[in-house]
Amino acid sequence: MDDMNCCGKKTHRSDEEKKAINNRISRIEGQLQGIKKMIGNDSYCNDVLVQLSAVENAIKSLSNLILENHLYSCVTKDIEEGNLEVIDELISLFKKFNKK
């Protein structure tokens, strides 16, 4: 996973935070496996779409949690240290969040 680091920075998370994030990811993986099974069982399109919407909402919720933690930790630290380049990073991040 460390090889996916795009900017040379790292975020050190507590074991508790890692566990909470990983639990959410595991739940999302379970939901996706359920959808895969639904497709294999020829489940009704509406039922599949409802489950896909639930996964989408779960991913958005996870993204918001990580974003909130990022703002309170990484961004706050960078600004306190005078690294205002983090603002450009945030603007880019918000643009990606708002793409449809």
FENHU-V846482 format. One record per residue. N is the residue number from 1. RES is the residue in three letters. PSI is psi in whole degrees, -180 to 180 (999 if undefined). OMEGA is omega in radians with two decimals (* if undefined). BURIAL is 1 if it has 16 or more other ideal C-beta (glycine too) atoms within 10 Angstrom, else 0. Layout:
# FENHU-V846482
N/RES/PSI/OMEGA/BURIAL  N/RES/PSI/OMEGA/BURIAL
This chain:
# FENHU-V846482
1/MET/-33/-3.12/0  2/ASP/-27/3.13/0  3/ASP/-15/-3.14/0  4/MET/2/-3.12/0  5/ASN/112/-2.99/0  6/CYS/-21/-2.98/0  7/CYS/9/3.12/0  8/GLY/1/3.13/0  9/LYS/159/3.05/0  10/LYS/153/3.04/0  11/THR/120/3.10/0  12/HIS/117/-3.12/0  13/ARG/150/3.08/0  14/SER/160/3.09/0  15/ASP/-37/3.12/0  16/GLU/-44/3.13/0  17/GLU/-43/3.10/0  18/LYS/-42/-3.13/0  19/LYS/-44/-3.13/0  20/ALA/-44/3.13/0  21/ILE/-47/-3.13/0  22/ASN/-35/3.07/0  23/ASN/-43/3.11/0  24/ARG/-43/3.13/1  25/ILE/-41/3.11/0  26/SER/-40/3.10/0  27/ARG/-43/3.12/0  28/ILE/-43/3.09/1  29/GLU/-41/3.10/0  30/GLY/-41/3.10/0  31/GLN/-43/3.14/1  32/LEU/-39/3.08/0  33/GLN/-38/3.09/0  34/GLY/-40/3.11/0  35/ILE/-41/3.10/1  36/LYS/-43/3.12/0  37/LYS/-39/3.11/0  38/MET/-43/3.13/1  39/ILE/-45/3.12/0  40/GLY/-29/-3.14/0  41/ASN/10/3.14/0  42/ASP/40/3.12/0  43/SER/154/-3.13/0  44/TYR/137/-3.08/0  45/CYS/-44/-3.12/0  46/ASN/-43/3.14/0  47/ASP/-40/3.11/0  48/VAL/-44/-3.13/0  49/LEU/-37/3.09/0  50/VAL/-43/3.13/0  51/GLN/-38/3.08/1  52/LEU/-39/3.09/0  53/SER/-39/3.11/0  54/ALA/-41/3.10/0  55/VAL/-45/3.13/1  56/GLU/-44/3.12/0  57/ASN/-37/3.11/0  58/ALA/-40/3.12/1  59/ILE/-42/3.10/0  60/LYS/-42/3.13/0  61/SER/-43/3.09/0  62/LEU/-43/3.11/1  63/SER/-43/3.13/0  64/ASN/-39/3.09/0  65/LEU/-47/-3.13/0  66/ILE/-39/3.09/0  67/LEU/-45/3.13/0  68/GLU/-47/3.11/0  69/ASN/-38/3.12/0  70/HIS/-43/-3.13/1  71/LEU/-42/-3.10/0  72/TYR/-21/-3.09/0  73/SER/-76/-3.02/0  74/CYS/-50/-3.07/1  75/VAL/-45/3.12/1  76/THR/-45/-3.14/0  77/LYS/-47/-3.14/0  78/ASP/-44/-3.13/1  79/ILE/-42/3.11/0  80/GLU/-31/3.13/0  81/GLU/3/3.09/0  82/GLY/9/3.12/0  83/ASN/89/-3.09/0  84/LEU/-4/3.05/0  85/GLU/-22/3.12/0  86/VAL/-26/3.11/1  87/ILE/-43/3.07/0  88/ASP/-39/3.10/0  89/GLU/-43/3.13/1  90/LEU/-42/3.12/1  91/ILE/-45/3.11/0  92/SER/-41/3.14/0  93/LEU/-46/3.14/0  94/PHE/-35/3.07/0  95/LYS/-41/3.10/0  96/LYS/-38/3.13/0  97/PHE/-32/-3.03/0  98/ASN/1/3.07/0  99/LYS/144/3.10/0  100/LYS/999/*/0
